[in-house]
Amino acid sequence: MKDRSKRKTYLIAFIDDATRVIPYAAFSLAENPRAFLPVFKQAIVRRGLPERLYVDNGSSYRSNHLSLVCAKLG
C-alpha cells in the first residue's frame, strides 16, 4: 500500500493582472526559488516577459537569486 501521508503542497501561479489570464501554474512540495524559477520561465515562454512582477512577501520571492534573474531580464 502506498504511503498516503499528507505533505504540504504549494501552488505557484502567474496571473496577468490586466486580463486575469494564467500563463502558467504548478504545484510544488517546496516554496523556494528552486521551485519558483521553472514556473517563472514557463510563464515567460508562454506569454512573454512581464512589464512588472508583483509577488507576495514570501521568502522565496525575496531571494537575491530572484533579484539577479529579474535584473538580467530587464
C-alpha positions in Angstrom: 0.0 0.0 0.0 1.3 3.5 -0.9 2.2 5.9 1.8 -0.6 8.5 1.8 0.8 10.8 4.5 -0.1 14.4 4.0 2.5 16.7 2.7 2.3 20.5 2.5 1.8 21.5 -1.2 2.2 24.9 -2.7 0.6 26.4 -5.8 2.9 28.7 -7.7 0.9 30.7 -10.2 1.4 33.6 -12.5 -1.6 35.7 -13.2 -1.8 38.6 -15.7 -3.2 41.4 -13.6 -4.9 43.1 -16.6 -6.5 40.1 -18.3 -6.6 37.6 -15.4 -5.0 35.0 -17.8 -2.9 32.4 -16.0 0.2 31.9 -18.3 1.5 29.0 -16.1 0.9 27.4 -12.7 2.3 24.4 -11.0 2.1 22.6 -7.6 5.3 22.2 -5.6 6.3 20.5 -2.4 8.6 23.4 -1.6 8.2 27.2 -1.6 11.6 28.3 -2.6 13.4 29.9 -5.6 14.3 26.4 -7.0 10.6 25.7 -7.3 9.6 29.2 -8.4 12.1 29.8 -11.2 11.0 27.0 -13.6 7.4 28.2 -13.2 8.5 31.8 -13.9 10.4 30.5 -17.0 7.4 28.7 -18.4 5.2 31.8 -17.8 7.7 33.9 -19.8 7.9 31.3 -22.6 4.1 31.2 -22.9 3.2 34.9 -22.5 6.4 36.9 -22.9 8.4 39.0 -20.4 6.1 40.9 -18.0 6.5 44.6 -17.5 6.3 44.2 -13.8 6.4 41.4 -11.3 4.3 41.6 -8.2 4.9 38.9 -5.6 3.8 38.3 -2.0 6.3 38.8 0.8 7.3 35.1 0.9 11.0 34.4 1.5 11.3 32.6 -1.9 10.3 35.8 -3.6 12.8 38.0 -1.7 15.8 36.0 -2.6 19.0 37.5 -4.0 18.9 35.0 -6.8 15.4 36.1 -8.0 16.6 39.7 -7.8 19.5 38.9 -10.1 17.3 36.9 -12.5 14.9 39.9 -12.8 17.7 42.3 -13.2 19.2 40.3 -16.1 15.8 40.1 -17.8 15.4 43.8 -17.6 
